[in-house]
Amino acid sequence: INLVIGEMTGVVEQCVQFYFDFLSKGTSAEGAALSFKVIPTTARCRGCHKNFELKEFDWTCPYCQSNNMEIVAGKELFVESIEVE
């Protein structure tokens, strides 16, 4: 099971794995492997229109130093795919 998790969701991979293992016992999903793809928090500057990865405690555009931005990635949380034998 391939999961996509954005950094801003606050979801912890180890917690998801723990609860998945617990809840899947006795089901057809028991023993299934979880794979995580973490999406970094990315913003688009409304001043210069460039995308950049946000760093903790530094929410300014590295190109023009503006702090007027919109979040364009990092809030994802979904199942990307499931592989079945």
Secondary structure, DSSP 8 states (H G I E B T S, - for coil): -EEEEEGGG---HHHHHHHHHHHHTTSTTTT---EEEEE--EEEETTT--EEE-BTTB-S-TTT----EEEEES--EEEEE----
